[in-house]
Amino acid sequence: MADFETDYLIVGAGAVGLAFADTLIDEDPDCHITFVDRHAKPGGHWNDAYSFVALHQPSATYGVNSLEFQTEHIDEHGLNKGLHALASGTEVLAYFEKVMNLRLLPTGRVDYHRLCEFTGRDDDGIARFKPILGGEEKTVNVRRKVVDATFYQTSVPSTHTPSFEIASDAQVVPPGELPQLWKRAHALPEHYVILGAGKTAMDTGVWLIEAGVDPRSISWVRPRESWLWNRAYTQPGEDFLEQVMDMQLALLREASAASDGRDWMRRLGEQGYYLRIDENSDPDMFHYATISQGEVDLLRRITNVIRKGRVKRVEPGKLVFADGAADIPQGSLFIDCTATAVPFRVQEGARPIFDGDTITLRPLHVPLVTFSAAVAAFLEANFDDDATRNALATPGPLTDTPETFPYAFMVTMMNRGAWSQNPKIAAWLAKSRLDLAGPTIAKLIAENSPKLAILAPFQQAIAQHMPSVVKLGMQAKAVHEAK
Ligand SMILES: Cc1cc2nc3c(=O)[nH]c(=O)nc-3n(C[C@H](O)[C@H](O)[C@H](O)COP(=O)(O)OP(=O)(O)OC[C@H]3O[C@@H](n4cnc5c(N)ncnc54)[C@H](O)[C@@H]3O)c2cc1C
C-alpha cells in the first residue's frame, strides 16, 4: 500500500512542470496531479537566480496559460522602451507561487511535496521520493504517468560548479553578489572582469554600467560571439503583428537564399532581425537569448574584450587560458557568468515525449519551453494514444550555433504546421496566451479585420520556401548530431 495515490506525478515544479499542470488540470477535469520538487518554493531555478535577473522575452507570453503577469504593459522608459515589459526574477517567483497556491492547490486535485528528491519508480508503478531535510522515503501509486519536467537541466551561476580553477586569493563571485557591493563602499574593486559570453554576462554588463561603473573599468572574457534575437520582433499583440510576420517572412525567404545556417543568420542579422554586440564579428554561438537594441548599444561601450577561449584558471591580476594568459588589473573582481543555462547539445538517450507510462517535457516550439509544456498537456488530454500524440510532437533540439539552428527552426515549423491542420489544436492555440500570434490572429478573424492581409504573404512564403527550410534543417541536423 503506497503512502499517496495520483494520476500524474510531475517531477519538477519549475516553469515547465507548472505550465504542463496548468493546462492538464483544465483539459482533463478528472485527473489528480502530484508535484515533487527539491526547491522550497515553486519556480525552479528562478529561486536561485541573481537578484537583477529578468525575463528576456515579454512576460505576456511566458508562464502558464491561465494566468497573466502583472507586468504585461508596454515599457515607457529604459532600455526596453516601446516593447512589452519583462518580469523581474522576483516577479517571476511571485507569479509561480500564485500559480501553485491560488490556482493549482485550491482545485483540491493537486498535491505538492517541496524539498523532496524524486528517487525513481518501480516496475509496479510505485514511485518514490525522499524528504531532503529528513524523514522516511514516501511512496506514490502513479495510476497513469510520471512526467519528467527536469529535461532542461537548467544551470545558474549561484548553483553551478565553475569549470575553471580559482586561486585562493582571487576574488570570484556570482553576479548575484554585485548588488551587495554597497556594503563595502570603502573597499570597492578597482576593476571588474565578466567571465562568460551568454545572457547572464550581458545582464551583468548592463547592470554594472547602469550602476555607474566606467566601461573602461570592465573587462569582458567572451570566448565566442553570439547572435541575439532582436526583441522588437518577438512581441505579441496586434500592434506588433506586422513586424513579427516580417521576421517570419525573412526567415523563410532567406532559407531559400542561404547556403547554410551560418549564412542564413548572417543574412538575417544584416537585416536587423538578429543582433550582435561586435558588428565586425561573424558569431559562432546562438543560444536563443533575446535582447533590445538599447542593451546592445550599452554593451558596445565595453571595449576591453578578451577573446582567448575559455578561462582555465583565475588568479589575482591574471587569467590563464589553454593557449596563453591575459594580465588583468590587480584588485579585480571576477564575476562568474559561465553557467550555461541549459545544455545546448544532443541529449543522448532522450525519450520521445510520450512514451508509455512516462512523459518527458522537451521543446516543441524551440525555444519556448513553457508554451511547449502546455501543448504537451493538451495533447495528453485530448488524444488517445502515444503514436498520435508523438506525430504531433516532434522534439526540437536545443542547438548551439548558427550552423545548427535551422534544425530547431525546421522542427518548430513542422510541429506548427501539424497543429494548424488539426482543428482541435488550432482552436486551443487561438486562446493560448503563450502563443505569440495565435490569439491576435483569432481576434482579427473574428473582427474580419483588414489587417488579415498581413498574413497573406506568409501562406505563400510557406508553400514557396518550406522545401528550403527542410533542406537547410536536415543539413543542420547532421552537423548538430555529429558534435
Ligand atoms: C536566467 C535565465 C533567464 C531565462 N529567461 C527565459 C525567458 O525569458 N523566456 C524563456 O522562455 N525561457 C527563459 N529561460 C529558460 C528557462 O530555462 C525557462 O524559462 C524555465 O524557467 C526552465 O524551467 P524548468 O522547469 O525547465 O527548469 P527548472 O527551473 O530548473 O525547474 C526544474 C525543477 O525540477 C527540480 N528537480 C530536478 N530534479 C529533481 C529530482 N530528482 N527530484 C525533485 N526535484 C527535481 C528542480 O529542483 C527544479 O525546481 C531562462 C533561463 C535562465 C537561466
The ligand as an SDF file (V2000), in Angstrom:
LIG
                    3D

 53 58  0  0  0  0  0  0  0  0999 V2000
   18.4830   33.4510  -16.1660 C   0  0  0  0  0  0  0  0  0  0  0  0
   17.5280   32.7640  -17.0650 C   0  0  0  0  0  0  0  0  0  0  0  0
   16.5530   33.5120  -17.7640 C   0  0  0  0  0  0  0  0  0  0  0  0
   15.6610   32.8680  -18.6150 C   0  0  0  0  0  0  0  0  0  0  0  0
   14.7340   33.6100  -19.2860 N   0  0  0  0  0  0  0  0  0  0  0  0
   13.8480   32.9720  -20.0910 C   0  0  0  0  0  0  0  0  0  0  0  0
   12.8530   33.7040  -20.8120 C   0  0  0  0  0  0  0  0  0  0  0  0
   12.7840   34.9210  -20.7630 O   0  0  0  0  0  0  0  0  0  0  0  0
   11.9920   33.0180  -21.5800 N   0  0  0  0  0  0  0  0  0  0  0  0
   12.0490   31.6470  -21.6910 C   0  0  0  0  0  0  0  0  0  0  0  0
   11.2260   31.0490  -22.3900 O   0  0  0  0  0  0  0  0  0  0  0  0
   12.9910   30.9530  -21.0400 N   0  0  0  0  0  0  0  0  0  0  0  0
   13.8800   31.5750  -20.2700 C   0  0  0  0  0  0  0  0  0  0  0  0
   14.8460   30.8590  -19.6290 N   0  0  0  0  0  0  0  0  0  0  0  0
   14.9210   29.4240  -19.8830 C   0  0  0  0  0  0  0  0  0  0  0  0
   14.4590   28.6710  -18.6360 C   0  0  0  0  0  0  0  0  0  0  0  0
   15.1880   27.5120  -18.6830 O   0  0  0  0  0  0  0  0  0  0  0  0
   12.9610   28.5070  -18.5400 C   0  0  0  0  0  0  0  0  0  0  0  0
   12.3090   29.7460  -18.6000 O   0  0  0  0  0  0  0  0  0  0  0  0
   12.4200   27.8080  -17.3150 C   0  0  0  0  0  0  0  0  0  0  0  0
   12.3730   28.5700  -16.1390 O   0  0  0  0  0  0  0  0  0  0  0  0
   13.0500   26.4870  -17.0710 C   0  0  0  0  0  0  0  0  0  0  0  0
   12.1560   25.8090  -16.2590 O   0  0  0  0  0  0  0  0  0  0  0  0
   12.2640   24.2890  -15.9530 P   0  0  0  0  0  0  0  0  0  0  0  0
   11.0260   23.9490  -15.2110 O   0  0  0  0  0  0  0  0  0  0  0  0
   12.5900   23.5330  -17.1950 O   0  0  0  0  0  0  0  0  0  0  0  0
   13.5840   24.1370  -15.0780 O   0  0  0  0  0  0  0  0  0  0  0  0
   13.8860   24.4860  -13.5530 P   0  0  0  0  0  0  0  0  0  0  0  0
   13.5390   25.8570  -13.2310 O   0  0  0  0  0  0  0  0  0  0  0  0
   15.3130   24.0640  -13.3280 O   0  0  0  0  0  0  0  0  0  0  0  0
   12.9140   23.5230  -12.7400 O   0  0  0  0  0  0  0  0  0  0  0  0
   13.1370   22.1410  -12.6160 C   0  0  0  0  0  0  0  0  0  0  0  0
   12.7950   21.7490  -11.1980 C   0  0  0  0  0  0  0  0  0  0  0  0
   12.9880   20.3420  -11.0820 O   0  0  0  0  0  0  0  0  0  0  0  0
   13.5120   20.0680   -9.8020 C   0  0  0  0  0  0  0  0  0  0  0  0
   14.1750   18.7670   -9.8500 N   0  0  0  0  0  0  0  0  0  0  0  0
   15.1430   18.3420  -10.6980 C   0  0  0  0  0  0  0  0  0  0  0  0
   15.4840   17.0590  -10.4330 N   0  0  0  0  0  0  0  0  0  0  0  0
   14.7140   16.6630   -9.3810 C   0  0  0  0  0  0  0  0  0  0  0  0
   14.6050   15.4580   -8.6350 C   0  0  0  0  0  0  0  0  0  0  0  0
   15.3260   14.3710   -8.9130 N   0  0  0  0  0  0  0  0  0  0  0  0
   13.7290   15.4260   -7.6110 N   0  0  0  0  0  0  0  0  0  0  0  0
   12.9690   16.5080   -7.3140 C   0  0  0  0  0  0  0  0  0  0  0  0
   13.0360   17.6630   -7.9980 N   0  0  0  0  0  0  0  0  0  0  0  0
   13.8870   17.7480   -9.0160 C   0  0  0  0  0  0  0  0  0  0  0  0
   14.4460   21.2220   -9.5220 C   0  0  0  0  0  0  0  0  0  0  0  0
   14.6280   21.4100   -8.1500 O   0  0  0  0  0  0  0  0  0  0  0  0
   13.6790   22.3990  -10.1510 C   0  0  0  0  0  0  0  0  0  0  0  0
   12.8890   23.0620   -9.1980 O   0  0  0  0  0  0  0  0  0  0  0  0
   15.7340   31.4660  -18.7780 C   0  0  0  0  0  0  0  0  0  0  0  0
   16.7170   30.7360  -18.0990 C   0  0  0  0  0  0  0  0  0  0  0  0
   17.6100   31.3600  -17.2530 C   0  0  0  0  0  0  0  0  0  0  0  0
   18.6490   30.5420  -16.5560 C   0  0  0  0  0  0  0  0  0  0  0  0
  1  2  1  0
  2  3  1  0
  2 52  2  0
  3  4  2  0
  4  5  1  0
  4 50  1  0
  5  6  2  0
  6  7  1  0
  6 13  1  0
  7  8  2  0
  7  9  1  0
  9 10  1  0
 10 11  2  0
 10 12  1  0
 12 13  2  0
 13 14  1  0
 14 15  1  0
 14 50  1  0
 15 16  1  0
 16 17  1  0
 16 18  1  0
 18 19  1  0
 18 20  1  0
 20 21  1  0
 20 22  1  0
 22 23  1  0
 23 24  1  0
 24 25  2  0
 24 26  1  0
 24 27  1  0
 27 28  1  0
 28 29  2  0
 28 30  1  0
 28 31  1  0
 31 32  1  0
 32 33  1  0
 33 34  1  0
 33 48  1  0
 34 35  1  0
 35 36  1  0
 35 46  1  0
 36 37  1  0
 36 45  1  0
 37 38  2  0
 38 39  1  0
 39 40  1  0
 39 45  2  0
 40 41  1  0
 40 42  2  0
 42 43  1  0
 43 44  2  0
 44 45  1  0
 46 47  1  0
 46 48  1  0
 48 49  1  0
 50 51  2  0
 51 52  1  0
 52 53  1  0
M  END
$$$$
